[in-house]
Amino acid sequence: MTHRVMALLFMFTAGAIVGHIAIPSMGSHLSEPAVVMAQSHKPLVALRLFTGPDGLTHAEHVELKFSPAGANAEATKLLPLTGAGEIHRNAAGSEHDWHRAPRRQYIITLSGHAEIEVAGGQKFVVGPGDIDIVEDTTGKGHITNVIGTDDRLFIQLPIADQAGK
């Protein structure tokens, strides 16, 4: 994939994340005088799916830590990426029974909603702007069902081949 397409994909992904995190809260600090914008940030949390020692997929929420990145800006580092990202669309109502991730990857939902089921029947709903770190490449895997009336549009960003967390 050309550098131009990769740059476009990165900008699209960054815009989706910013749109989910920054835009809904942009005006909230204006009604409170002398409140610094940095104080109003809520944590950015990713859903991490991983295979436990029992061979089953488990989930945990991981806070992504930000560091200063210039005037009024912060950044968080992603795990090293490899290969080309992909944009996927799953039809509303589609069901994906037990499956494993084809590789370690970030999944960033752009639109639509999905319900992800892991070991013990634990379920998580993901929607626009949500970030998943999917590392359950072995074991039983997880179930993903698109819920609601909208298709689910999401980006897959492959994580470089390295040991999981």
N, C-alpha and C positions, 0 to 999 in steps of 0.2 A: 504494500500500500504506500502511496506517495506521502512525502512529508506534508504536503498541502492538505490531503485528506485527513491525516492523523491530527494536524493542527486544528482543522475544522471540527473533528470529533471531540478533541479535548475542549475546545471553546464551547461546544454545544453542551457537554457534560458539566463544565464549570457553570454555565448559565443556568442549567437545571437546578444545580445545587444552590446557587445564590438565590434563584427565584423562590425556592422552597424555604430557605432559611432567613434571608435578609429582608425580602420584600414584605412578608406578612407583619414583621415587627418594626418596619422603618418608621412609621408614624407614632408608635406607642410611646417613645421617649419624649416627644414634643410637648405633651400635655404636662409634663413634670419639669419645672424650671430647674436649671443647674444640675440635671442628671447627665452624667457622662454616658455616651452611647455604649461604650464597652461594658458598662455595668448592666445593661439590659439584655445582653446576649444569653440565650439559654444554651445548655450544652448540646453539642452535635453528637448523636449516638448512632452507631451502626449496629445492625443485627449480624452476629457472627454465627454461622453454622459450621460445626466441626464434628468429626467422628471421635467418639469417646473410646476408652479401652474396652468397653462392652460391645464395640462394633456397631453401635447405634448413633444416629445423628442427634446432637444436642445443640442448644442455642444459648447464647449469652449476649447481653448488650455491652458494647465496648464504646467508651467515650473517646472521641477523636480530639486530641489536645492541639490547641492553636498556639502559635508563637507570633510575636510581632513581626510584621513584614512591611514596614514603612508607615508613613503617616496615616492614621485611622484605618489600618489594614492588618489582617492576621492571615496566617496560612497554616495548614496542616499537611504533613507529608503523607503521600500514599505509599503503600508498599511498591517496590519496583515492578513495573509493568513490562510485558513482552508481547510481541505480535500485534495484530490489528484487533481493535475492539469491534464489536458487532452491535447493531441495533435490531432488536427482536420485537415482534408483535404477536401476542397470543389473543385469540378470540375470546370475547366475553363468554363466560360459562365453561371454558375449556378446563379439563381436569388432567393432571399429570400425576399418575400414581407413583408409588415409591420409585425414586431414581436418585442417582448420585450425580454430583457435579462432574462435568467432563474434565475440569481442571480447576485449580484455585483461581478465583475471579471475584471482582467486584460486580455487583448487580445494582444499577441505579434506576429506579422506577421513574419514568417521565410522566406517564398518565395511566389511569386505571388502577385497580387494586387487586391484590392477590392474598390468599390465605396460605401460609406455610405451616405444615404440620411436621413435628419432629417426634423423637422418642417419647413414649408415655402419653401420646395424644395432645401434647402441648402445642398450641396454635398461636401464630403471630400474623397480624394483618399488616401488609406493607402497601404504601401508596406513593403518590407523586413526591419526589425529592428524597425518598427513603433510600438509604445505602445499606446493602447487604454485603458481607464478606463471606463468600461461600467456599468452604474448604473441605466439605464432606465427600472426598473423592474415593473413599473406600467405605465398606460397611453397607448397611441397609439403605441409607439415603433418607430423603424427605419427600413429602407430597407437596405439590404446588397447584392450587386451584385458583383460577381467575374468578373473582367475585364481582357482583354488580352488573350493570348493563353495558359498561364500556370495555373495549379491548384494553389490554395491558401493553403499554409500550415501554421497553426498557433497554438499557445499554449494558453490555457485558464487556468488562475490561480485564483481560487475562493478567494474572499476577505471575511474575517471573518464577520459574521453578526453584523453590527453596523450601526448607522445612517449615511446617505450619507453626503457629504460635505455641 
